[in-house]
């Protein structure tokens, strides 16, 4: 996927990508054009094709990333590394990878809420329905059509739920390039899009790889509140707000808490700063349009959610995956950063919370709000 985060695919970019020309006897360009039209009919905004082995630098860069410890608590990044680093090893029979882009461009500036300290900032991708279900169903429909047209073909579909490095593959397939913030950027789509993959035994003509167009721009690097980019095209998850608010379990280091501001789930700062977003297409699926109550929710209300209320409030949302305790911990950090004395009593109610990280966050917030 291409959500803002340090999650499964946000590694060091700048891959040396190989482009393999289609061989004689491959499926025709005409069929590939029909496949792209089908993908567009299903709602995808872009499609590209590459070979499973088209990003040969992935394994080495993944290994270096993990050895530096930049994956933090995400132990699953180190597990099954031979698959994650080599898409061809995941399914040796596959001859082509069809990469598809699903736009979720916001219709509002996600940075506006950062100036409202009594409100929480939720990443755009999580302000409505869970993209996993939406994208996977689209992929399956496209895949079924492919098999109907080529009964001998086999497929497997992936949406951020398997050891697949989607961003390097998407760059190899020509959908864009991994920018200095390590997310995929497209000349036609900007930064706001999810990625899905269809692996197939069908031999499709590959596309030319994407070309880096970041130039001298540093907007995404300079805007990061926590300095999560050690260098252009590199990300240290341990300082990334998306990682800290979504993946990191337990208390966040105290030196980082003030830098979280009012981010309570994910962070869009580096994505929103990218000038290529002026070409971003509007999200067509209403399920990606933000729910009003999640654009700038009140911290005081979110802090009071118990487990049942949390599950009900975020039913169908990817936020539900993080669990109540981690989410309320984040809300309390935001309360501590708010400077709003009116929120003191809200934090005080959670001093005896059964979850240690929540109780610790409440104590920290009170210490920040006391005169």
C-alpha positions in Angstrom: 0.0 0.0 0.0 1.0 3.6 -0.2 -0.4 4.9 3.1 1.8 7.2 5.1 3.7 5.0 7.5 6.9 3.1 8.1 4.9 -0.1 7.8 5.7 -3.1 5.6 7.1 -1.4 2.6 8.5 2.0 3.7 12.2 1.1 3.4 15.1 2.8 1.8 14.3 3.5 -1.8 16.3 4.3 -4.8 16.2 0.8 -6.3 18.2 -0.2 -9.3 15.2 -1.7 -11.2 15.6 -4.0 -14.2 13.2 -3.8 -17.1 12.7 -7.1 -19.0 11.4 -6.8 -22.5 8.5 -9.0 -23.4 9.6 -12.1 -25.2 8.1 -13.6 -28.4 5.0 -15.5 -27.6 4.0 -13.4 -24.6 0.5 -12.3 -24.1 -0.2 -9.4 -26.5 -0.2 -5.7 -25.7 -3.8 -5.7 -26.9 -4.9 -8.0 -24.1 -2.9 -6.0 -21.6 -4.8 -2.9 -22.8 -8.1 -4.7 -22.2 -6.9 -5.7 -18.8 -6.1 -2.1 -18.0 -9.6 -1.0 -19.1 -11.1 -3.7 -16.9 -9.1 -2.4 -14.0 -10.3 1.1 -14.6 -13.9 -0.1 -14.8 -13.4 -1.6 -11.3 -12.2 1.7 -9.9 -8.5 1.5 -10.1 -6.7 4.7 -11.2 -3.5 3.2 -12.6 -2.0 -0.1 -13.6 1.5 -1.3 -14.4 3.2 -4.7 -14.9 6.6 -6.0 -13.9 8.4 -9.3 -13.5 8.5 -10.7 -9.9 12.3 -10.4 -10.0 12.3 -6.8 -11.3 13.6 -5.1 -8.1 16.8 -7.1 -7.3 18.0 -4.6 -4.7 15.1 -5.2 -2.4 16.6 -8.1 -0.4 19.9 -6.3 0.3 18.1 -3.1 1.4 15.7 -5.0 3.6 18.5 -6.8 5.2 20.4 -3.6 5.9 17.2 -2.0 7.2 16.6 -4.7 9.7 20.2 -5.0 10.8 20.1 -1.3 11.7 17.1 -1.9 13.9 15.0 0.6 12.0 12.0 -1.7 11.9 11.5 -1.2 15.6 9.0 -3.7 17.1 7.8 -4.9 13.7 9.3 -8.3 14.0 7.3 -9.5 11.1 9.5 -7.5 8.8 12.4 -9.8 9.7 10.4 -13.0 9.5 10.2 -14.7 6.2 12.7 -12.2 4.9 13.6 -14.5 1.9 10.0 -14.0 0.6 9.7 -10.3 1.5 13.0 -9.5 -0.2 12.4 -11.6 -3.3 8.9 -11.6 -4.8 9.9 -14.4 -7.2 10.5 -16.7 -4.2 7.0 -16.0 -2.8 5.4 -17.8 -5.8 8.1 -19.2 -8.2 5.5 -20.0 -10.8 4.5 -16.4 -11.2 5.7 -14.7 -14.4 4.1 -11.3 -14.0 3.0 -8.9 -11.2 0.2 -6.6 -12.0 0.4 -3.5 -9.7 -2.8 -1.4 -9.3 -3.3 2.0 -7.7 -6.5 3.0 -5.8 -6.9 6.7 -5.2 -8.0 8.0 -1.8 -7.1 11.7 -2.2 -8.7 13.9 0.6 -11.1 16.7 -0.2 -9.6 18.8 2.6 -6.2 19.8 3.8 -5.2 17.2 6.4 -2.8 19.7 8.0 -5.6 22.1 9.1 -6.3 20.0 12.2 -2.7 20.4 13.4 -3.6 24.0 14.4 -6.4 22.8 16.7 -4.7 21.4 19.8 -8.0 20.2 21.4 -8.6 18.0 18.4 -6.9 14.8 17.2 -5.2 14.3 13.8 -6.1 11.0 12.1 -4.4 9.9 9.0 -6.5 10.4 5.9 -6.5 6.8 4.9 -8.2 5.9 8.2 -11.0 8.5 8.2 -13.5 6.1 6.7 -13.7 2.4 5.7 -10.9 -0.1 5.9 -9.1 -0.1 2.5 -8.0 -3.7 2.8 -11.5 -5.0 2.1 -12.3 -2.5 -0.6 -9.1 -3.0 -2.6 -9.0 -6.8 -2.2 -12.5 -7.2 -3.6 -11.6 -5.0 -6.6 -8.5 -7.1 -7.2 -10.4 -10.3 -7.1 -12.9 -9.1 -9.7 -10.1 -8.1 -12.0 -8.4 -11.4 -11.3 -11.5 -13.4 -12.1 -11.9 -11.6 -15.4 -8.3 -12.4 -16.3 -8.9 -16.1 -15.6 -12.1 -16.1 -17.6 -10.1 -14.7 -20.6 -7.2 -17.0 -20.0 -8.4 -20.2 -18.3 -4.9 -21.6 -18.1 -3.7 -18.7 -15.9 -3.5 -18.7 -12.1 -3.5 -15.7 -9.8 -2.8 -14.6 -6.3 -3.9 -11.2 -4.9 -2.2 -9.2 -2.1 -3.2 -6.1 -0.3 -0.7 -5.3 2.5 -1.4 -8.6 4.1 1.5 -10.8 2.9 5.3 -10.5 2.7 5.2 -8.5 -0.5 7.2 -5.3 -1.0 4.6 -3.5 -3.0 6.3 -0.1 -3.4 9.5 -1.4 -5.1 7.3 -3.6 -7.4 5.0 -0.6 -8.2 8.1 1.5 -9.1 9.3 -1.4 -11.3 5.9 -1.5 -12.9 6.0 2.2 -13.8 3.3 3.4 -11.5 5.7 6.0 -10.0 8.9 6.2 -8.0 9.7 5.9 -4.3 10.3 9.5 -3.2 12.6 10.8 -0.6 10.0 10.0 2.1 10.1 6.4 0.8 6.4 6.4 -0.3 5.4 6.0 -3.9 4.9 9.2 -5.9 3.2 9.4 -9.3 3.3 12.2 -11.9 -0.4 11.5 -12.5 -1.7 10.6 -9.1 0.4 12.4 -6.6 0.9 10.5 -3.3 -2.6 9.6 -2.2 -3.2 6.1 -3.4 -3.2 2.5 -2.1 -1.4 -0.3 -3.9 -2.7 -3.8 -4.7 -0.9 -6.7 -6.4 -2.0 -9.5 -8.6 0.6 -12.2 -9.2 -0.1 -14.4 -12.2 1.4 -17.2 -14.2 0.4 -15.3 -17.3 3.3 -13.8 -19.2 2.3 -10.1 -19.6 4.4 -7.5 -21.4 6.2 -5.5 -18.6 6.2 -1.7 -18.4 9.2 0.6 -18.1 10.1 1.4 -14.5 9.2 4.7 -12.9 11.7 7.6 -13.0 12.7 9.6 -9.9 11.4 13.1 -10.2 12.1 14.4 -6.7 15.0 16.6 -7.9 16.3 19.0 -5.2 13.0 19.1 -3.3 13.2 18.4 0.4 9.6 19.3 1.4 8.7 15.9 2.8 12.0 15.6 4.7 11.9 19.0 6.3 8.3 18.8 7.4 8.7 15.6 9.5 8.1 16.6 13.2 10.3 13.8 14.6 13.2 13.8 12.1 12.4 10.2 11.0 14.5 10.5 7.8 18.2 9.9 8.5 18.8 10.8 4.9 16.8 11.2 1.7 15.2 7.9 0.7 15.7 6.4 4.1 13.3 6.1 7.0 13.8 5.1 10.6 10.5 3.6 11.8 11.5 4.1 15.4 11.0 7.9 15.0 8.1 7.8 12.5 4.7 9.0 13.9 2.8 6.5 11.9 4.8 3.7 13.5 4.7 5.1 17.0 0.9 5.7 17.0 -0.1 2.5 15.1 2.6 -0.3 15.5 4.5 0.6 18.6 3.2 -1.2 21.7 3.6 0.1 25.2 4.8 3.6 26.3 6.5 5.8 23.7 9.9 7.3 24.6 9.3 10.5 26.6 11.7 12.5 24.3 9.4 11.7 21.4 6.0 12.4 23.0 6.1 16.2 22.7 7.0 15.8 19.0 3.8 13.8 18.3 1.7 17.0 18.7 -1.9 16.0 18.2 -1.3 13.1 15.9 -3.4 10.2 17.4 -3.4 7.7 14.5 -0.8 7.9 11.7 0.6 11.0 10.1 0.2 12.6 6.7 2.8 15.4 7.0 5.3 14.1 4.5 2.6 13.1 2.0 0.8 16.3 2.2 4.0 18.3 1.7 4.7 16.7 -1.7 4.3 19.2 -4.6 3.3 16.4 -6.9 0.0 16.3 -5.2 -1.2 19.1 -7.4 -1.8 16.4 -10.0 -3.6 14.1 -7.6 -7.0 12.8 -8.8 -10.1 13.0 -6.6 -11.2 9.8 -4.8 -14.2 8.4 -6.6 -15.3 5.9 -4.0 -17.5 7.5 -1.4 -16.1 5.0 1.2 -12.8 6.9 1.1 -14.4 10.3 1.8 -13.8 11.3 5.4 -16.4 10.8 8.0 -17.1 14.2 9.5 -16.5 13.0 13.1 -13.1 11.7 12.1 -11.7 14.8 10.4 -11.0 16.7 13.7 -12.4 14.7 16.6 -12.4 16.1 20.1 -9.7 14.7 22.3 -12.0 14.9 25.4 -14.5 12.6 23.8 -12.0 10.1 22.5 -10.2 9.7 25.8 -13.3 8.4 27.4 -13.8 5.5 25.1 -13.8 2.1 26.8 -13.2 -1.0 24.8 -16.8 -1.6 23.7 -17.3 2.1 22.8 -14.0 2.1 20.9 -15.1 -0.9 18.8 -18.5 0.6 18.1 -17.1 4.0 17.2 -14.5 2.6 14.8 -16.5 -0.3 13.3 -15.3 -0.8 9.7 -12.3 1.5 10.2 -8.6 0.4 10.1 -8.3 2.2 13.5 -10.1 -0.6 15.1 -7.0 -2.8 14.4 -4.8 -0.8 16.8 -7.1 -1.5 19.8 -8.5 0.8 22.4 -5.5 0.9 24.7 -3.0 2.0 22.1 -5.4 4.6 20.7 -6.3 6.2 24.0 -2.6 6.3 24.9 -2.1 8.4 21.8 -5.0 10.6 22.7 -3.5 11.3 26.1 -0.1 12.2 24.6 -2.1 14.7 22.4 -3.8 16.0 25.5 -0.5 16.5 27.2 0.7 18.5 24.1 -2.5 20.6 23.9 -1.6 23.1 26.6 -5.4 23.2 27.3 -6.0 23.2 31.0 -9.6 22.3 30.4 -8.4 18.8 29.5 -6.7 18.2 32.9 -9.7 16.5 34.4 -10.1 14.3 31.4 -6.6 13.0 31.8 -7.0 12.6 35.5 -9.9 10.1 35.0 -7.4 7.7 33.4 -4.7 7.7 36.1 -6.0 4.3 37.3 -6.6 2.8 33.9 -6.0 -1.0 33.9 -3.6 -0.6 30.9 -0.2 0.5 32.1 0.7 2.5 29.0 -2.6 4.4 29.3 -2.1 5.1 33.0 1.5 6.2 32.2 0.3 8.5 29.4 -2.3 10.0 31.8 0.4 10.8 34.4 2.6 12.4 31.7 -0.3 14.5 30.3 -1.1 15.8 33.8 2.5 16.7 34.4 2.4 18.7 31.2 -0.8 20.5 32.0 -0.1 21.4 35.6 0.6 25.1 36.2 
